[in-house]
């Protein structure tokens, strides 16, 4: 799929200047076609579709996502949300000897919430000195023999800053702790290679840069850790003998399916498959290159317009945060001109993706409220 033809795959781009992919990726014709196929199968087969089609589609998606993240399919679990994926891991660890968890103030709240509600956990939330990033030395200073997890983001949703997860893995492992990464803002906009990383647990999903829609999250668990993890919240999909329906015995899957939480949202399985196909056919290296070009062009022109961009030039992604005293007002004004952005406290958030063009950015800049 050529980048100069990609726009025709995403209908929203015909009528909108869509620059909000870090909240929700655009819906593709491919995903819409797969969703229509799901409906036809449902109408043709009913529940029998589980046995002759739907299970195969789930595993087709698992295989595609595994290749994309460079992991084994056995290391990948499907869950309904990142919150659920984080909860499963948080409930798989014995905290009696290690009850300290380290997060940051730049992480999405659901990450810290997993441990904030546990009264026996010492939750440490690292502050950001500049409001953009966290110095790795802050993690190193915070970990000790009581630390169970460093739990933080690959890309901060608040600033677009890309963390060096390998340095964080070294810090965690030197103290005997696990590294859990919330990667929801990374795969699909930057290359991610988990096979050649030292990350223990990694969550992401189809909602944002992978253009697959809500209702599905991906959980990677490093192969050698899987059987050591014993989740205290579970489901029948996690059972090794799923269709025995025996209540007096539970044995989990030997692979990452032991972390799964019930019947998956099949409509999203289908739309996620369409989004993943689009990403795969373009290629993540091309996407990353295109997003980098769009980001640099946007930042340069915003600065020329006299606006202040909160970013670190050395580790920035395609999430561009523009400082503003009234971000909601700006987002509303631009929406009147069919330009779709988002806001976070003190910032307007712009997130171009590979289907956007320089013309989209020029239109945004020309319409920026004064």
C-alpha positions in Angstrom: 0.0 0.0 0.0 1.6 3.3 -1.1 1.5 6.2 1.2 0.3 8.6 -1.5 -2.8 6.3 -1.9 -3.5 5.6 1.8 -5.9 8.5 2.4 -8.6 6.8 0.3 -8.6 3.9 2.8 -9.9 6.2 5.6 -13.3 7.8 4.9 -13.1 10.4 7.7 -10.4 12.2 5.8 -12.8 13.1 3.0 -14.7 15.5 5.3 -12.4 16.2 8.2 -8.9 17.2 9.0 -8.3 14.4 11.4 -5.3 15.0 13.7 -6.3 13.0 16.8 -4.8 9.5 16.3 -3.4 9.3 19.8 -6.9 9.2 21.1 -8.6 7.1 18.4 -7.1 5.9 15.1 -9.1 6.6 12.0 -11.4 3.8 10.8 -10.3 2.1 7.5 -12.4 0.6 4.7 -10.5 -2.6 5.4 -11.8 -2.6 9.0 -15.3 -1.8 7.8 -15.2 -4.7 5.3 -14.1 -7.1 8.0 -16.8 -5.9 10.3 -19.4 -6.5 7.6 -17.9 -10.0 7.2 -18.4 -10.6 10.9 -22.0 -9.7 10.7 -22.6 -11.9 7.7 -21.0 -14.9 9.5 -23.1 -14.2 12.6 -26.2 -14.2 10.5 -25.2 -17.3 8.6 -23.9 -19.5 11.4 -24.9 -18.0 14.8 -23.0 -19.6 17.7 -21.6 -22.3 15.4 -19.3 -19.6 14.0 -17.1 -20.0 17.1 -16.1 -23.5 15.9 -15.6 -22.9 12.2 -14.5 -19.3 11.8 -14.2 -16.9 14.8 -11.6 -18.9 16.7 -9.5 -18.9 13.5 -9.8 -15.1 13.1 -8.7 -14.5 16.7 -5.6 -16.6 16.1 -5.0 -14.8 12.8 -4.9 -11.5 14.6 -2.7 -12.9 17.4 -0.3 -14.1 14.8 -0.2 -10.7 13.0 0.3 -8.7 16.2 3.0 -11.1 17.3 5.0 -10.6 14.2 4.5 -6.9 14.4 5.8 -6.7 18.0 8.5 -9.4 17.2 7.3 -11.9 19.9 6.0 -15.4 19.9 2.2 -15.9 19.7 2.4 -17.8 23.0 3.6 -14.6 24.7 0.5 -12.6 23.7 -2.8 -12.4 25.5 -6.0 -10.5 24.3 -7.9 -8.5 26.9 -10.7 -6.0 26.7 -8.7 -3.0 27.9 -5.3 -1.9 29.1 -6.8 -1.4 32.5 -7.7 -5.1 32.6 -4.3 -6.1 31.3 -2.6 -4.1 34.1 -5.0 -5.5 36.7 -4.2 -9.1 35.7 -0.5 -8.5 36.1 -0.9 -6.6 39.3 -2.9 -9.5 40.7 -0.2 -12.1 39.7 2.5 -11.1 42.1 3.2 -11.8 45.7 3.9 -8.5 47.5 4.7 -9.8 50.9 8.5 -9.2 50.5 8.3 -6.6 47.8 5.5 -4.1 48.1 6.8 -1.0 46.4 5.7 0.2 42.9 7.2 3.1 41.1 5.2 5.1 38.5 5.5 8.7 37.3 3.2 11.8 37.3 3.3 11.7 33.4 1.8 8.2 33.2 -1.9 7.7 32.3 -3.7 7.5 35.7 -5.0 3.9 35.2 -1.4 2.7 35.5 -0.9 4.0 39.1 -4.5 3.3 40.0 -3.8 -0.5 39.9 -1.7 -0.1 43.0 -3.2 3.0 44.6 -6.2 1.0 45.6 -4.1 -1.7 47.3 -3.6 -0.6 51.0 -0.5 -2.8 51.4 1.4 -1.2 48.5 3.8 1.6 48.8 3.2 3.6 45.6 5.9 6.1 44.6 5.0 8.6 41.9 8.0 10.3 40.5 7.7 14.0 39.6 8.8 15.5 36.3 11.3 18.3 36.7 10.5 19.9 33.4 6.9 18.6 32.8 8.1 16.7 29.8 10.1 13.7 30.9 11.5 11.7 33.8 15.3 11.4 34.2 16.2 7.7 34.4 18.3 8.5 37.4 15.1 9.3 39.3 14.0 5.7 38.8 17.5 4.5 39.9 17.3 6.6 43.0 13.8 5.3 43.9 14.2 1.5 43.5 15.4 -0.7 46.3 15.1 -4.3 47.6 11.4 -3.7 48.3 10.5 -2.7 44.8 8.2 -5.1 42.9 7.6 -3.1 39.8 8.8 -0.1 37.8 5.5 0.5 36.0 5.6 3.4 33.5 4.9 4.4 29.9 6.8 3.8 26.7 5.5 7.1 25.3 4.0 9.7 27.7 0.5 10.6 26.6 1.0 13.9 28.3 4.0 15.1 26.4 4.8 12.6 23.6 8.2 11.9 25.1 9.7 8.4 24.3 11.3 6.7 27.3 14.4 4.6 27.0 12.8 1.3 28.2 16.1 -0.6 28.0 17.7 1.7 30.6 14.6 1.3 32.8 14.8 -2.5 32.4 18.4 -2.4 33.6 17.5 -0.3 36.6 14.5 -2.6 37.5 16.4 -5.9 37.1 19.5 -4.7 39.0 17.2 -4.4 42.1 15.3 -7.7 41.3 12.1 -5.8 40.2 10.0 -6.3 37.2 9.6 -3.7 34.4 6.0 -3.2 33.2 5.5 -0.9 30.3 2.2 0.8 29.2 2.9 1.0 25.5 -0.5 2.2 24.3 1.0 5.3 22.7 3.9 3.5 21.0 3.1 0.6 18.6 1.8 1.9 15.3 3.7 5.2 15.4 7.2 4.0 16.3 9.0 0.7 15.8 8.7 -1.7 18.8 10.8 -4.9 19.0 10.0 -6.8 22.2 12.0 -9.9 21.3 15.2 -7.9 21.5 14.1 -5.9 24.6 14.4 -6.7 28.3 10.9 -5.7 29.1 9.0 -8.1 31.4 5.4 -7.0 30.6 4.1 -4.8 27.9 0.6 -3.6 27.2 -0.8 -2.0 24.0 -3.9 -2.2 21.9 -5.8 -1.5 18.8 -7.6 1.8 19.8 -5.0 4.4 18.8 -2.1 4.2 16.4 -3.1 0.7 15.2 -6.4 1.9 13.9 -8.5 -1.0 15.2 -11.0 0.6 17.5 -11.9 0.2 21.2 -12.5 -3.0 23.1 -9.2 -4.8 22.7 -5.9 -4.7 24.4 -2.7 -6.7 23.9 -0.6 -8.0 26.8 2.9 -9.3 26.3 4.5 -11.5 29.0 8.1 -12.5 28.6 8.1 -16.3 27.9 10.2 -17.4 30.9 7.8 -15.5 33.3 4.5 -16.9 32.1 4.2 -20.0 34.2 5.5 -18.2 37.3 2.6 -15.8 37.1 -0.5 -17.1 38.9 -3.3 -14.5 38.3 -5.8 -14.1 41.1 -8.4 -12.8 38.7 -9.3 -15.1 35.9 -11.9 -16.5 33.5 -12.9 -19.5 31.5 -10.8 -18.4 28.6 -7.7 -18.7 30.8 -8.5 -22.3 31.6 -6.4 -25.0 29.8 -9.4 -27.2 29.6 -11.8 -24.5 28.6 -14.7 -26.6 27.4 -14.6 -29.2 30.2 -16.8 -27.0 32.3 -15.6 -28.6 35.6 -16.0 -26.3 38.6 -13.8 -28.4 41.0 -10.5 -28.0 39.1 -8.8 -25.0 37.4 -5.6 -25.3 35.5 -4.4 -22.3 33.5 -3.0 -22.3 30.0 0.7 -22.8 29.9 1.1 -19.8 27.6 -0.1 -16.2 27.9 -3.7 -17.2 27.4 -3.7 -17.8 31.1 -4.1 -14.0 31.5 -7.1 -13.7 29.2 -10.4 -12.4 30.7 -13.4 -13.9 29.1 -15.0 -13.9 25.6 -13.2 -11.3 23.4 -15.1 -8.5 21.7 -15.3 -10.1 18.2 -16.4 -6.9 16.4 -13.1 -5.3 17.5 -11.1 -8.4 16.7 -12.4 -7.9 13.1 -11.8 -4.1 13.0 -8.4 -4.6 14.6 -7.4 -7.1 12.0 -8.3 -4.6 9.3 -6.2 -1.8 11.0 -3.3 -4.2 11.5 -3.4 -5.2 7.8 -3.1 -1.5 6.8 -0.2 -0.9 9.2 1.6 -4.1 8.0 1.1 -3.3 4.3 2.6 0.2 4.6 5.3 -0.9 7.1 6.2 0.6 10.4 9.5 2.0 9.2 7.7 4.0 6.5 5.1 5.1 9.0 7.6 6.2 11.5 9.5 8.2 8.8 6.3 9.8 7.6 5.2 10.7 11.1 8.6 12.2 11.9 8.3 14.4 8.8 4.8 15.6 9.7 5.8 16.2 13.3 8.9 18.3 12.4 7.0 20.3 9.9 4.2 21.0 12.4 6.4 22.0 15.2 8.5 24.4 13.1 5.4 26.1 11.8 3.7 26.3 15.2 6.9 28.0 16.6 6.9 30.4 13.7 3.3 31.2 14.6 4.5 32.2 18.1 3.2 29.2 19.9 5.0 27.2 22.6 5.4 23.5 22.1 6.2 21.3 25.1 8.7 18.8 23.8 12.2 17.3 24.1 13.8 17.4 20.7 15.9 14.3 21.5 13.0 11.8 22.3 9.8 13.1 20.7 7.1 11.2 19.0 4.2 12.3 16.8 2.3 13.6 19.8 2.6 17.4 19.8 1.6 19.3 22.8 0.9 23.1 22.4 0.7 25.1 25.5 -2.5 27.1 26.0 -4.4 28.7 28.8 -7.7 27.7 27.1 -7.1 24.4 25.2 -10.7 23.3 25.2 -11.8 26.6 23.6 -9.2 26.2 20.8 -10.3 22.6 20.2 -13.9 23.7 20.0 -13.1 26.5 17.6 -11.1 24.3 15.3 -13.9 21.7 15.4 -16.2 24.2 13.8 -13.8 24.1 10.8 -13.9 20.3 10.8 -10.4 20.0 12.3 -10.4 17.3 15.0 -7.9 17.6 17.8 -7.9 17.0 21.5 -6.9 18.8 24.7 -5.2 17.9 28.0 -4.8 20.3 31.0 -2.8 23.3 29.7 -2.3 21.9 26.2 -3.8 21.4 22.8 -2.8 17.9 21.6 -2.2 17.3 17.9 -1.3 13.8 16.7 -0.8 13.4 12.9 -0.5 9.9 11.6 0.8 8.3 8.3 -2.5 9.1 6.5 -2.2 12.8 7.1 -0.5 15.2 4.8 1.4 18.5 4.8 -1.9 20.1 3.5 -3.7 18.9 6.6 -1.1 20.7 8.8 -1.2 23.8 6.7 -4.9 23.9 7.1 -4.6 23.6 10.8 -2.0 26.3 11.0 -4.0 28.7 8.8 -7.1 28.2 11.0 -5.5 28.4 14.3 -7.5 30.9 16.5 -5.7 34.1 17.4 
